[in-house]
Each structure stands twice: as C-alpha cells, then as structure tokens.
Amino acid sequence: MIADVKIGDKWLTADLGYGFNSKHISAPEADIVQIEIPGTSSIIDLTESLSGDVEYKQRTITIKLESTHGKNTYYAQFSELANMYQGRKLKIIFNKDSGYYWEGRISVTETESKFYGSVITISAIVDPYKYETQSSLEPWLWDTFSFNDGIIRNYYNLTAPCSLTIVGRRKKVCPKFICSNAMNVSYLGNIYQLASGETVVPDIFIGEGNHVLTFIGSGTVSVDYRGGSL
C-alpha cells in the first residue's frame, strides 16, 4: 500500500498527485500540575484533580510532501496547498491508520526547491487523541476497519429493556442517548433518567474497558459514542 494522507476531503497523493515523503506525530505529553512545598522535598500533585484523569497537551503532526512537477512550480504548489488548508481546522486521516482521524489547525509552513521538484511541509496542531472514523451510529466499513484494534459497534435502535456493553478506549467520553420514550439507565449501581429525545448524563463517563449499561423501560434507544486513542 502506498502511503497517503487525507486532509479535509482530499487525498494528497491519490487526488492531488503529491508524493508522501514522511510524517511525524509528536508523543503524547501529560499536562502535569505540581506545586512545590517550600522548605521540603515534597510536592502537591494536582494533575488529576479537575477531571479525575490525566489530561494531555495538544500534539503536532508534521507531513513532508514531494512534487515532481518541476522545480519551477513550487511557488504555485505552495499557494495551492496554502489556499486549501492554511489556518483551517480539518480532519487528517493516514491511509495506513484509516480507522482513526486527527483533528486540528493546519499550516503550510515551508517549501524548498529541489533539482527534481520541491518538498512542501504541512504542520498541524491537533487534539491529543485520534478519534474513531465511524461513531457507533454510523455504519462500520471494511475499507477502514482495523483488524488489529478495530471494534464493531452497533448501538442503534436497541429495544428496551436490554443491556449494552460498550468497549471503551483511552479517552473518557460522555455518550449521547437518543430515546423514543422516557426510560432509565443503570450504570455502576446507579440509575439515571433518560428523557425522550437526546440526553447526556454527566455522571456516565466511558473510558477504557468494558462498560455495561442496562436500559429499563420500553421503547428504543441509540447510544452515540466515538472512542479516542492516544
């Protein structure tokens, strides 16, 4: 498989004809919050104090593209990409990891003329997590499904009463419940009310592992969940 990257709605190799030179994704960096106690060797660690979990700083993606259209065209090619992407918040998908997308602000940062053409650098400041390409309410696709870590989710129009096990990823997410009638949901020994229509329950956070939700009542319920991974 030839490496390619999709930014917005265009594949840079398949659609625009650029060669994929290289990519670099910065490692996740924890947002550590610590306070030193004067006169001691101790600290107060507040890293998980607000959300109950480790939060992460924004990450950087750097992509280098090659063009073989001739060394005298690199100004035009830089302008083409800058007009399409500069400053815009877009999704980024690598075809060798197509089950996920990154999202962030794009910058066309550099171009250099080579004997055979030019090298253009695109950078992006993105969320620390990459997100599943399909949410639980969208049909999963063979073309983007990963046989390494893909999860088939079918959380649409479940008939209550019923139970649902959500296999969560690293990012903690509050799923959205879409109910045809008012009903209740049980999670970790607590019962929460769900109104007819869309409801988000702030106390239901889906993180890593298996999470069992039991719906009590009658009607149909869909659960909108999209996992995120570092």
N, C-alpha and C positions, 0 to 999 in steps of 0.2 A: 504494500500500500504506500503510495506517495504521500508524504506529509503535506497537510494543508491546514489552513485556519480560516474560519468564517468570522467576520466582523460585521455585525448588523445582518444584512441579508445577502452578503456577497462572500463567496469563497475566493480567497486571494489568488490561488493557483488555478482552480477549475474555471472560475468565472472571469478573472481579470488577467490571467496569464503571468503572474509573478511567480518566481521560484521561491520556495520556502528554504531559507538558509539556516536559521536557528531560532530557538526560543529559550527564554529563561524566566522561571517563575520563582520569585523570592520565597524563602521558607516562612511559615507562619511564626509571627513574633508575639508572644504573650504580652498583654498590657499589664505589667506588674506595677502595683501600687503599694509602696512600703514607706513607713515613717521610722526614721531612726530615733531611738530614745537617748537623749543627751546623757553623757556620763556612763553609759552602759554599752555592752556589746549586743544588746537585744534590739529587735525591730518589731513594729506592729505591721502585720501583713494584711492589707485591706483588698487584696486582689479580687477575691470572690464576694466581697461584702455587699455589692449592689445587686448583682444578678444571681448570685449563688453559683456562678460558674466562672471559669477563666474566659476573659474576653481577649480578642486579638486585634492587632493593628491592621490597617489597610496594607495590601500587598502590591507588588509591582510585577507586571509582565512586560518583557522586552522581546520584540519579534524583529528579526532581520530578514528582509526580502531581497531577492536578486532579480534584476531585469536585464534581459539580453537584447533589448530593442535598440541598442547602440548607445555609446557614451554621451552623445549629444542630446539625448532625450530626457535626461534625468531631471531637469527642471520641470518639464511638463508632467512627468510621472509623480514627482513630489507634489505638485499642485493638484493633480488628480486625487491623490490619497488625502491630502490636506482638506480639499473641498468636501470629501465624503465623510471624514472622521474627526477633524480637529475639534477638540473640546466637547464632543458629544458623548453621552452616556449610552453605551451599547453592550450587547452580549457578545462574548467571544467563545467560540467553540473550536477545539482542536479535533481533527477527524480521528486521531488515534485515542481520544478520550471523549468520544462523542455522546456518551451518556450524561455528560455534565456541561454546564456553561458557566463562565465567569462573567461578571458584570462590573463595569466601571467607566471612568472617563478616559477617552483616547487622545493621544498626542502623536502627531507625526513629527519626530524630533530631529531627524538628521538624514542627509543624503550625501553620498560620496560617489564621485565618478570613478569608474574602473576602466581598464582597457577594453573589456568585453561589454560593458554596460554600466550599471550602477547598483549600489547597495543602499536601501532605504530602511531606516529604523522606525518602528512604531512602538510606542510605550503606552501603558495603561496603568492607572491606579485603580485597583479593584477591591471588592469586598474580600475579607479573609477566607470566606468559604466559596467553593464552587457548588452549584446547585443542580439537582437532577433536571435533565432536559424536559421530562414529562412530569407533571404533577399527578397525583392519584386520581384526578378526574379526567385526565387526558389519556387516550389510548396509547399503550406502550408499543414501540416499534422495533421490529427485528433489526433494522438498519443501525439503530443507535444503542441497542441493548448490549450491555457488557456481561459476558459470561464469567468474568472474574468477580465482580461485586454488584451486578445488577439485581434489582428487586422488582418483581412484577407486582404492581399494586392495582387492586380492583375494589375501590371503596365507594362505588357509585350505586345509588338506588338500592341500598340494603333494606330488607324488610324487617322491621322491629316487631316483636322482641328478638334480639340477636346479640352476638358478641363479635368483636372485631379485634384482631391482633395487628398492631402497627409495628413494623420493624423500623426502628428509628436510626438515624445517622447522628454524627457528632454534634451538629448544630441543634440547639434546643428551639423547637418551633411550637407555637400555639396553632393547632389545626382549626379550620373553619368547619362548622357543622351546618348542613343545609337540610332542613326537616320539612316534610309535608304537613305534619301536625306537631303540636307541642308534645314533648316527651322528656324523659330523664335519661341521664347517662351516669353510669357508675365507673369510677376510676380510683384505684388505690384506696378502696374502702369508703370513699366519699361519693355522694350523689349530687349531681348538678342538674339544674333545669335548662332545657333547650326549648326556645320559642319556635313557633312556626316561621320558616324562613331561615335567614342566616344568623348564626350565633358563634361568637368566640368566647371561650371560657378561659380567663387569665390564669386560673389555677391548674389547667391541663397543659403541661409542657412536655412535648415528646422529644426526648434525647436518644442517646444510644440504647440499644437493647430492644426487647420485646415489651410492648405496652398493650394491655388488654382493656378494651372499652366494652362495657355491657350496656346496651340500649334497652330501656324499659318503657313500654307503651305500645302504641300502634302507629302504623304509617311507614313511610320510607325515609331513610337518612343517607346522605352522602357526606363523606369526610374529605375535605380538601387539604392535602398535606404534600409538601415538597421538601425532601431531605437535602441537607447541606453537609459537605465533607471538606476537610482541610486539604 
